[in-house]
Amino acid sequence: MQDYPKYLKSLRNSDLDKKIEETYSLLKNCQICPRKCRVNRLNNEKGFCKVGLKPIVCSYMPHHGEEPPISGAKGSGTIFFSYCNLRCAYCQNYQFSQKGEGQETSPEELSGFMLSLQKMGCHNINLVTPTHCMPQILKALKMAAEKGLNIPLVYNTSGYELPGIIRILDGIVDIYLTDMRYADNKNSIKYSQAPEYPDYNQESVKEMYRQVGESQFGDDGVIKKGLIIRHLVLPQDICGSDKIMRFISEKISKKVYISLMSQYQPYYQAYKYKEISRRINKTEYQNAIDCLNKYGLENGWIQDSQGLERFAGVNIKRNV
Ligand code: SF4
């Protein structure tokens, strides 16, 4: 019997009910993410992420621009949650992730979005920046699963996570799509107001991998379970590619899928920092590719002149 989507088993054995109860209780003194604001979100108090009891959803739609095994031919059923627990100076989605564009949404409405996306033929439900709304998402997931939701769940996160909270998602999430943004605490504070991002991020990624292991794909090439790590290359190696690739190689797996992103642009308030107020150059991107090679990482995608290019095996060459 296939072991995905995992949440169906958790629905059957009532684990999902327990997780909903456990996570809602965390909202009373909110410690869902490393910010630990301790506000009572059940009373609609708001902390750093500016979301009270009801999630705010900016949009939901089939998305064709994710990595190929996430989007597949029919699109990834993406739900964009507004606000975020990071404050990246260069955020490209700042209208909703920092300014909060979107609509307050009940768990009932959210479950309806999930079912609509499945009906549209999407390969999966892709929760973008979900952590600050995780209890409400679990409640919506239960409602949707009871009405027939049966496609894999993608947890698409900036990676500023408490490992203990990720542990709660064991048995729920099929695919983790996580950023590894910084290896240096000073940079995560300066550019994303995120103290100790590297430690929280690395420990959480270990937990993600423990849960889902090596990626598995269907005959259609679409991912059914696994971990994909996104690494956005920033100017002047502010992202710490060498340390991050070394961590992945030594502490996760050489086979894990890595998406090495070159699309950085100085959006939002990046102009305030001279060093990030430009795009990356070819040398900076090539240096990040060299780190993949240096640590023997075997799977993923790099950007070349043809677009997103799949690499498999070591000694990755870029077609520039
Ligand atoms: S989820 Fe929001 S309120 Fe809760 S700890 Fe994180 S930032 Fe603070």
Boltz pocket constraint, residues with backbone or C-beta under 6 A from the ligand:
constraints:
  - pocket:
      binder: B
      contacts: [[A, 30], [A, 31], [A, 32], [A, 33], [A, 34], [A, 35], [A, 36], [A, 37], [A, 38], [A, 39], [A, 46], [A, 47], [A, 48], [A, 49], [A, 50], [A, 51], [A, 84], [A, 85], [A, 131], [A, 132]]
      max_distance: 6.0
